[in-house]
Every structure is written in structure tokens, then in C-alpha cells.
Amino acid sequence: MSHGPALSRELATWATGVTAASLPPAVAAAMKVYILDDMAGALVGSITPWGDMVVHLAAESASGGACTLIGRSERSSPSYAAFVNGTFVGGFETDHIYTQASSHPSAGVFPAALAAAESRHATGAAFLAALAAGYETCIRVGVAATRAVEDQRGFHGPGTNSSFGAAVAAAKIMGLDAPTVLNAMGIAGSHAGGLLEFHHEGAMTKRIHPGRGSQMGYECAVLASQGFTGPSTVLEGDTGFLRVYSPTPNPPALTERLGEHWYLLGMTIKSFPCHVTSQSVVEGVWRYTQHTPIDASAITRVELHVGGRQIEERYLEKAPATVMGAQYSLPFSTAMALCVDAGDPRSYSQRVVDNPLVRNVAQMVEIVPTPGFGAAGQPTAEVVVTAGGADHRFVCGDWKGAPSNPYTYPEMADKFRRYAGDLLSSDAKEAIIARVGRLETEPDMAAVAGLLAKR
């Protein structure tokens, strides 16, 4: 039976040939922003309860080892470092995403690439090239599968596409040739998974999906390097990933304009540790209240005029019981921004979830579906808050980190400092910012990774 064009092979061959020197300047610059954002998110994620849980698992399974666990004093094997760091990056809703692909290469690709690079003392140039190729692979797999994987089939997208990008990134750092990279991708296809059911209860399973994908991708590259094989038509085959996981796949998207058009330039970065559907409103509230304080205890009404994905049922729970549920909830995230300092990434905690004032304000939030909001060139939301008899009305646009409002490197450096807080010394923070900024000349990624460890 015919499998159609050899798309998996073409993608693997392209990825193998990517070098730091061949990256367009805009791609290289964007990747440095993403790397610093990955590190920022991992540091915040390292101090969460579920972060402690996966560190315990890593200690039980692979205590010690060649790789840094970001923000921690423990070390682990490359495989478990990819899992733990992936959970750190993706486990606190801080990871950047490619929304249309339901792809989170930040948590799914970066940790595998870092583990491979640290354990093999790869150069910064090799790391940069591998990460860019892995990001683009991960996103293209998600674009080709379409959001139907998540929206119709009920898989959590990042859990299904992360292993492909991670396998490519790790394999490149290992110096594998194109046929072996293809085998790594072929093996990765059997490790795609992750169910969306977590959103009903705010369960922790979401926290580990991209991290598991990162770990599996790394292991797939190791297996391929030893001669283990995978199907060469893993993506486009009749029973390959795209047709099994998606009811409406678009296989040509895997390779269309490959090397010419970089999807990764359209990444969405989160300024706040909550779901992407809440970013614009949280930033709007945060910025408004910086110059016009609102007494949260005097609030009697909150209206959110929103559209698009912001009105989907899974984002509208007003009384979440867990941090995960709170981070997924637009009403609760709005209430939190009105009641506490949303600029502090540690604001999302069980203590805040249980805060009576925040919970009371969340109950007041009324979602008003507004056609056009969220569309290109239109506001993302309008917020109306009544407090002490006075109305506060403001419009929210693209937040910092939206594709149309990207971070510059200096802006991301400021975010990194804020997120790192007291988890790293000032000297370590400044050294990381400087060395990531000149990554092409970095002789040993192990030295950079080591700066991220707790001292």
C-alpha cells in the first residue's frame, strides 16, 4: 500500500543539515530569546510541589549523573534531566507555544537538547542549531496534525508532538546522520500521548506531558544511535502519526517551504504563568492597576467581553480547586490579577487559590461573548470592573509575547531576572544572560547549564 511522498525522510534530512551558520539571523535571534525564556520558566517550575515529585522520581531512577536539574542542587542522567527540566519548564504554565499547532517545544525540545549538549560538552553553536531544528520539527508536526488532535480527538497536543522535536534535537547534538535521525523520529512516533482529561479537575498530568515527550525523544535518539530502527514513514504513513492522531491531517505542511519559512518565528510567549487564553486580560488588568489601583474588596462587578477560544467551556471554571485549574481559568486568573501582584510569577499558588477574596471576585466575573474580539487587528478583550461605585473600563490588546508584540532580548533578560528572583545569584543571572546572548561562541554548554543549578 502506498504511503505517499517521503515526507518524514525529507524533514529528517533537512533537520540534519541545519547549522548555526545556516540559520537566518532572525531565527538565531529568536532562539536566544526562547532559550532565556525556557530557563526562566524552568527556574519558577523548579520550586513547585509537582517539581519536587519528579525530582524524587529521578533520584529513585537515576540519582546523580551528568546533567543539571535547573534550580536544584541534584543532578541526574540525561534522560531524567530531560524529563525533570521539561516538567519544570512546562509545569507552571510559563512555557512558550505555537498555538495553531498545539505545540510546546519550550518544554518538549529544549530540555532534551540541553541534556544532550551538557552531557556531551557540545558547543553553543551546535546547541543553537539542534534546538532550532528541533523546534521547527516539533511545530511542523503539530501544524500538519492540526488542532483536531486536541480539539476533536482529545489528546493533549504537546504530549503528542514533543517527542519528534526532542528526538531531532538530541540526535543532531549526538552527530547522527540523516538516516539515523529518521530512525529516531520513527521511534518517537510510538511515544506520542497525553490525554486532555486533566482539565476537568485541574489534575497534574498536564504538568508532565511535554517533559515525558522530551525524555522519550532523547531516548529515541540514543536508541537510534545504537542501530534501533523506526518506520521511515512514521508521520505520513497509512497508520502513521498524522492519520492515527488526527481526523483532518495536512501532511504537506511537514515540508512546505522548509528552510524558507520558519514557523518558530511565530511563537507565543507568556508573560504570566497562566494559560495563553488569559494572557491579554491578565496583562491588561496588571498594567491598568499599576497606574489606577482598584480596591479588590470593593469590587461588585466584573465583565469580560471576549471571543474566540476565550469563551470555550474548559477555560471558564470560576471555582477551581487546584493551581492547575486556576491557571486554566480565565475568570480566576482575572480575579487573581485584580487581587494580588500578577507580575510576581509565584502569585499562582494554592494559598492564592484558597484566598476568599480572590474566590469571591472570581464568582463575579461574567463572560460576555463578543464577536470579532481576538480576531486580527481587533482588541482581545474589554474589561469592565465596578468597585466602590466607580466603573473602570479598559481594552486589552496583544500582550507582550504575542506574535505581533514579541520580546526583544533585553526585555526577555528583564523577565529572566524577575522569574529567577532569589533562586540564582545576581552574578549567575548576569552570566547566563551574557553567555546565551553570544551562544555561537560558547565552547561548552555544560558550563552554561551548570550556572542554572542551585548553589
KAHUSUL-V259049 format. One record per residue. N is the residue number from 1. RES is the residue in three letters. OMEGA is omega in degrees with one decimal (none if undefined). D_CENTER is the distance of its C-alpha to the mean C-alpha in Angstrom with 1 decimal. Layout:
N/RES/OMEGA/D_CENTER, N/RES/OMEGA/D_CENTER
//
This chain:
1/MET/-175.8/37.4, 2/SER/176.5/35.6, 3/HIS/-177.9/31.9, 4/GLY/-177.6/31.9, 5/PRO/-177.9/30.6, 6/ALA/-172.9/29.1, 7/LEU/179.3/25.6, 8/SER/-179.5/23.8, 9/ARG/179.8/26.3, 10/GLU/179.7/25.9, 11/LEU/179.0/22.1, 12/ALA/-179.8/22.7, 13/THR/177.2/25.6, 14/TRP/-176.8/23.7, 15/ALA/-179.5/20.8, 16/THR/-176.4/23.5, 17/GLY/-178.8/25.2, 18/VAL/174.9/22.4, 19/THR/177.4/23.5, 20/ALA/-179.6/22.6, 21/ALA/-177.9/25.8, 22/SER/-178.6/25.1, 23/LEU/171.9/21.8, 24/PRO/-178.7/22.6, 25/PRO/-179.4/22.6, 26/ALA/179.0/20.1, 27/VAL/179.0/17.6, 28/ALA/179.7/18.4, 29/ALA/179.3/18.1, 30/ALA/-179.0/14.7, 31/MET/178.7/13.4, 32/LYS/174.6/14.9, 33/VAL/-178.2/13.2, 34/TYR/-179.6/9.7, 35/ILE/179.4/11.2, 36/LEU/177.3/12.5, 37/ASP/176.7/9.4, 38/ASP/-179.4/7.8, 39/MET/178.2/11.2, 40/ALA/-179.5/11.5, 41/GLY/-179.4/8.7, 42/ALA/-180.0/10.2, 43/LEU/178.0/13.6, 44/VAL/-179.8/13.3, 45/GLY/-176.4/11.8, 46/SER/-176.5/14.8, 47/ILE/179.1/17.4, 48/THR/177.5/16.5, 49/PRO/179.9/18.9, 50/TRP/172.2/16.6, 51/GLY/176.6/15.7, 52/ASP/-176.9/19.5, 53/MET/-178.5/19.9, 54/VAL/174.2/17.8, 55/VAL/176.9/19.5, 56/HIS/178.2/22.7, 57/LEU/179.4/22.0, 58/ALA/179.1/21.3, 59/ALA/178.9/24.5, 60/GLU/-174.0/26.4, 61/SER/-174.1/25.2, 62/ALA/-178.7/24.9, 63/SER/-176.6/26.2, 64/GLY/178.3/26.4, 65/GLY/-170.9/25.4, 66/ALA/-166.8/24.3, 67/CYS/178.4/20.8, 68/THR/165.4/19.4, 69/LEU/-169.9/17.5, 70/ILE/178.7/15.7, 71/GLY/-177.0/17.6, 72/ARG/176.4/20.1, 73/SER/-179.5/23.5, 74/GLU/173.7/23.2, 75/ARG/-179.0/22.6, 76/SER/176.1/22.0, 77/SER/177.3/22.2, 78/PRO/-178.6/19.7, 79/SER/-177.4/18.8, 80/TYR/172.9/18.3, 81/ALA/176.7/16.6, 82/ALA/179.7/13.9, 83/PHE/-176.3/13.7, 84/VAL/-179.5/14.1, 85/ASN/175.4/11.7, 86/GLY/175.8/9.0, 87/THR/176.0/10.0, 88/PHE/-176.5/10.2, 89/VAL/-174.4/6.8, 90/GLY/-170.6/5.3, 91/GLY/179.3/8.9, 92/PHE/175.9/9.5, 93/GLU/178.1/7.4, 94/THR/-171.9/6.6, 95/ASP/178.5/3.0, 96/HIS/-168.5/3.9, 97/ILE/164.9/4.9, 98/TYR/-166.0/8.4, 99/THR/-175.0/10.0, 100/GLN/-179.7/13.2, 101/ALA/-171.1/12.0, 102/SER/-174.4/9.7, 103/SER/-179.5/7.6, 104/HIS/-178.3/4.0, 105/PRO/177.2/5.8, 106/SER/-178.6/4.2, 107/ALA/-174.8/4.8, 108/GLY/-174.9/7.3, 109/VAL/-177.4/9.3, 110/PHE/-176.2/9.5, 111/PRO/178.2/11.0, 112/ALA/179.0/13.5, 113/ALA/179.8/14.5, 114/LEU/179.4/15.0, 115/ALA/179.0/17.0, 116/ALA/-177.3/19.0, 117/ALA/-179.5/19.7, 118/GLU/-175.9/20.7, 119/SER/-178.9/22.9, 120/ARG/178.7/24.6, 121/HIS/179.5/24.9, 122/ALA/175.8/23.5, 123/THR/175.7/23.9, 124/GLY/178.6/21.3, 125/ALA/178.6/22.3, 126/ALA/178.9/21.7, 127/PHE/-178.9/18.2, 128/LEU/-179.9/17.4, 129/ALA/-179.2/18.8, 130/ALA/-178.5/17.3, 131/LEU/178.6/13.7, 132/ALA/179.2/14.5, 133/ALA/179.0/16.2, 134/GLY/176.6/13.5, 135/TYR/-175.4/10.8, 136/GLU/177.4/13.6, 137/THR/-179.2/14.7, 138/CYS/-178.5/11.6, 139/ILE/-178.9/11.5, 140/ARG/175.6/15.2, 141/VAL/178.1/15.4, 142/GLY/178.2/13.4, 143/VAL/-179.1/15.6, 144/ALA/178.0/18.6, 145/ALA/-177.1/18.0, 146/THR/179.9/17.4, 147/ARG/177.4/16.0, 148/ALA/175.9/19.1, 149/VAL/-178.1/17.4, 150/GLU/-170.9/15.8, 151/ASP/-179.7/18.3, 152/GLN/-176.9/21.4, 153/ARG/177.2/21.0, 154/GLY/170.6/18.9, 155/PHE/172.8/16.4, 156/HIS/-170.9/12.7, 157/GLY/-177.7/11.4, 158/PRO/177.5/8.4, 159/GLY/-177.3/11.2, 160/THR/-174.6/13.5, 161/ASN/-175.9/12.2, 162/SER/-174.1/10.1, 163/SER/179.5/13.6, 164/PHE/179.7/15.0, 165/GLY/179.2/12.8, 166/ALA/179.5/13.0, 167/ALA/179.7/16.7, 168/VAL/-178.1/17.4, 169/ALA/-179.3/15.9, 170/ALA/-179.2/17.8, 171/ALA/178.7/20.8, 172/LYS/179.3/21.1, 173/ILE/176.8/21.2, 174/MET/178.0/23.8, 175/GLY/-177.3/25.8, 176/LEU/179.4/26.1, 177/ASP/-173.0/27.9, 178/ALA/178.3/26.9, 179/PRO/-179.5/28.6, 180/THR/173.5/26.9, 181/VAL/177.3/23.4, 182/LEU/175.9/24.3, 183/ASN/178.6/25.4, 184/ALA/176.5/22.1, 185/MET/179.8/20.4, 186/GLY/177.3/23.2, 187/ILE/-178.2/22.7, 188/ALA/-179.1/19.0, 189/GLY/178.9/20.0, 190/SER/180.0/21.6, 191/HIS/178.6/18.6, 192/ALA/-180.0/16.6, 193/GLY/-179.7/16.3, 194/GLY/-176.4/15.0, 195/LEU/-177.9/16.8, 196/LEU/-173.8/16.0, 197/GLU/-178.1/18.9, 198/PHE/-169.5/17.1, 199/HIS/-179.1/16.9, 200/HIS/-175.5/20.7, 201/GLU/-175.1/21.0, 202/GLY/-176.3/17.7, 203/ALA/-173.3/17.8, 204/MET/-174.9/15.7, 205/THR/177.9/15.0, 206/LYS/-175.1/11.7, 207/ARG/-171.8/10.7, 208/ILE/-174.2/11.6, 209/HIS/-179.9/10.8, 210/PRO/178.8/8.1, 211/GLY/175.3/10.1, 212/ARG/177.3/13.2, 213/GLY/178.0/12.1, 214/SER/178.6/11.7, 215/GLN/-179.2/15.0, 216/MET/178.8/16.7, 217/GLY/177.5/15.8, 218/TYR/-178.1/17.4, 219/GLU/177.4/20.3, 220/CYS/178.4/20.9, 221/ALA/177.8/21.4, 222/VAL/179.5/23.8, 223/LEU/-179.9/25.7, 224/ALA/-179.4/26.0, 225/SER/179.9/27.3, 226/GLN/178.1/30.0, 227/GLY/177.3/31.1, 228/PHE/-174.9/29.3, 229/THR/173.7/29.0, 230/GLY/-178.0/26.8, 231/PRO/-177.4/27.7, 232/SER/177.0/27.7, 233/THR/-173.2/27.0, 234/VAL/-177.2/24.1, 235/LEU/-171.2/22.3, 236/GLU/-174.9/25.3, 237/GLY/-178.4/27.8, 238/ASP/175.5/29.8, 239/THR/178.0/28.1, 240/GLY/-172.4/24.9, 241/PHE/-172.3/21.3, 242/LEU/-175.5/21.5, 243/ARG/178.6/24.7, 244/VAL/-173.9/24.1, 245/TYR/-175.4/20.7, 246/SER/175.1/21.3, 247/PRO/-177.4/24.5, 248/THR/-176.9/24.1, 249/PRO/177.4/22.6, 250/ASN/-172.8/22.9, 251/PRO/-178.6/23.5, 252/PRO/-179.1/24.6, 253/ALA/178.5/21.2, 254/LEU/-171.8/20.4, 255/THR/-179.9/22.8, 256/GLU/177.7/23.9, 257/ARG/-178.8/24.3, 258/LEU/-177.0/22.5, 259/GLY/178.3/22.6, 260/GLU/177.6/23.8, 261/HIS/-179.7/20.9, 262/TRP/177.6/17.4, 263/TYR/-174.3/14.8, 264/LEU/176.6/12.2, 265/LEU/179.4/14.3, 266/GLY/-178.8/13.3, 267/MET/174.5/9.6, 268/THR/179.1/9.0, 269/ILE/179.8/8.2, 270/LYS/174.5/8.8, 271/SER/-175.9/12.0, 272/PHE/-176.1/12.4, 273/PRO/176.8/10.8, 274/CYS/-177.6/11.3, 275/HIS/-175.7/10.5, 276/VAL/-179.2/10.3, 277/THR/179.5/13.9, 278/SER/-171.3/15.1, 279/GLN/-174.5/13.9, 280/SER/-178.6/17.1, 281/VAL/179.6/19.5, 282/VAL/178.2/18.3, 283/GLU/179.2/18.5, 284/GLY/178.0/21.8, 285/VAL/-177.4/23.2, 286/TRP/-178.5/22.2, 287/ARG/-179.6/23.8, 288/TYR/-175.8/26.8, 289/THR/174.1/27.7, 290/GLN/-178.9/27.6, 291/HIS/178.0/30.8, 292/THR/-178.1/32.1, 293/PRO/176.6/31.7, 294/ILE/177.5/31.9, 295/ASP/-175.4/33.5, 296/ALA/-178.6/31.2, 297/SER/-179.7/34.3, 298/ALA/-178.2/36.1, 299/ILE/176.9/33.7, 300/THR/-178.8/35.4, 301/ARG/172.7/33.2, 302/VAL/175.8/29.7, 303/GLU/173.6/29.1, 304/LEU/175.8/25.9, 305/HIS/-172.7/26.8, 306/VAL/178.0/23.7, 307/GLY/178.0/23.2, 308/GLY/-176.7/20.9, 309/ARG/-177.2/18.1, 310/GLN/179.7/18.8, 311/ILE/176.3/21.9, 312/GLU/-173.8/20.6, 313/GLU/-174.0/22.1, 314/ARG/179.5/19.1, 315/TYR/-169.5/17.9, 316/LEU/178.8/21.5, 317/GLU/-176.7/22.4, 318/LYS/-176.0/24.5, 319/ALA/-179.8/25.2, 320/PRO/-179.7/22.2, 321/ALA/-175.1/23.3, 322/THR/176.3/20.1, 323/VAL/177.8/17.3, 324/MET/178.7/14.9, 325/GLY/179.2/17.4, 326/ALA/-178.7/17.6, 327/GLN/179.0/14.0, 328/TYR/-171.6/14.3, 329/SER/175.1/17.7, 330/LEU/177.9/18.6, 331/PRO/-177.2/22.1, 332/PHE/177.6/21.2, 333/SER/176.6/18.6, 334/THR/179.3/21.4, 335/ALA/179.5/23.9, 336/MET/-179.7/21.9, 337/ALA/178.9/21.7, 338/LEU/-171.8/25.4, 339/CYS/-177.6/26.3, 340/VAL/-177.9/24.4, 341/ASP/-179.2/22.7, 342/ALA/179.3/19.3, 343/GLY/176.9/18.8, 344/ASP/-176.7/18.8, 345/PRO/179.7/15.3, 346/ARG/-179.9/17.6, 347/SER/177.3/19.1, 348/TYR/-180.0/17.2, 349/SER/178.8/19.4, 350/GLN/177.8/21.8, 351/ARG/178.7/24.5, 352/VAL/177.1/23.3, 353/VAL/-178.3/22.7, 354/ASP/-177.2/26.3, 355/ASN/-176.2/27.6, 356/PRO/-179.1/30.5, 357/LEU/179.3/30.2, 358/VAL/-179.0/26.6, 359/ARG/178.9/27.4, 360/ASN/179.6/30.5, 361/VAL/179.0/28.8, 362/ALA/179.4/26.2, 363/GLN/-179.3/29.1, 364/MET/-172.7/30.5, 365/VAL/177.3/27.6, 366/GLU/178.1/28.8, 367/ILE/-179.8/26.6, 368/VAL/179.2/28.7, 369/PRO/-175.2/27.5, 370/THR/-178.7/28.2, 371/PRO/177.7/28.5, 372/GLY/-180.0/27.0, 373/PHE/-178.4/24.6, 374/GLY/177.5/21.1, 375/ALA/-178.3/22.8, 376/ALA/177.6/23.0, 377/GLY/-179.0/25.1, 378/GLN/174.5/25.4, 379/PRO/175.5/24.3, 380/THR/-179.0/21.2, 381/ALA/166.3/23.3, 382/GLU/-177.3/26.6, 383/VAL/175.2/27.0, 384/VAL/-179.9/30.4, 385/VAL/174.0/31.2, 386/THR/-179.6/34.7, 387/ALA/-179.5/35.6, 388/GLY/178.6/39.1, 389/GLY/-179.6/40.5, 390/ALA/177.9/38.6, 391/ASP/173.4/36.1, 392/HIS/-176.7/33.0, 393/ARG/179.3/31.6, 394/PHE/-178.1/28.8, 395/VAL/178.2/26.7, 396/CYS/176.8/22.9, 397/GLY/178.9/21.6, 398/ASP/180.0/18.5, 399/TRP/175.6/16.6, 400/LYS/-176.2/15.7, 401/GLY/173.4/12.5, 402/ALA/-179.0/13.5, 403/PRO/179.4/14.4, 404/SER/-179.5/17.9, 405/ASN/-171.1/17.5, 406/PRO/174.2/15.4, 407/TYR/164.6/15.3, 408/THR/179.0/18.0, 409/TYR/176.7/17.9, 410/PRO/177.6/20.3, 411/GLU/178.1/18.3, 412/MET/176.0/15.2, 413/ALA/176.9/17.7, 414/ASP/177.7/18.9, 415/LYS/179.8/15.5, 416/PHE/178.8/15.2, 417/ARG/-179.2/18.7, 418/ARG/-178.3/18.2, 419/TYR/-179.7/15.2, 420/ALA/176.5/17.1, 421/GLY/179.6/20.2, 422/ASP/179.7/22.8, 423/LEU/176.3/20.6, 424/LEU/174.7/21.6, 425/SER/177.3/24.9, 426/SER/179.9/25.4, 427/ASP/180.0/26.5, 428/ALA/179.4/23.5, 429/LYS/-178.0/21.1, 430/GLU/177.8/23.4, 431/ALA/178.8/23.7, 432/ILE/-179.6/20.0, 433/ILE/-178.3/19.7, 434/ALA/-174.2/22.8, 435/ARG/174.3/22.1, 436/VAL/179.4/18.6, 437/GLY/177.6/20.5, 438/ARG/-171.4/23.1, 439/LEU/-177.7/21.1, 440/GLU/-178.0/23.4, 441/THR/-178.2/26.2, 442/GLU/-175.9/24.6, 443/PRO/-172.9/26.9, 444/ASP/-179.0/25.0, 445/MET/177.5/21.3, 446/ALA/178.9/22.6, 447/ALA/177.9/24.0, 448/VAL/179.6/20.7, 449/ALA/-178.7/18.9, 450/GLY/178.2/21.9, 451/LEU/-177.2/21.5, 452/LEU/-179.3/18.4, 453/ALA/175.5/20.6, 454/LYS/179.5/22.4, 455/ARG/none/26.0
//
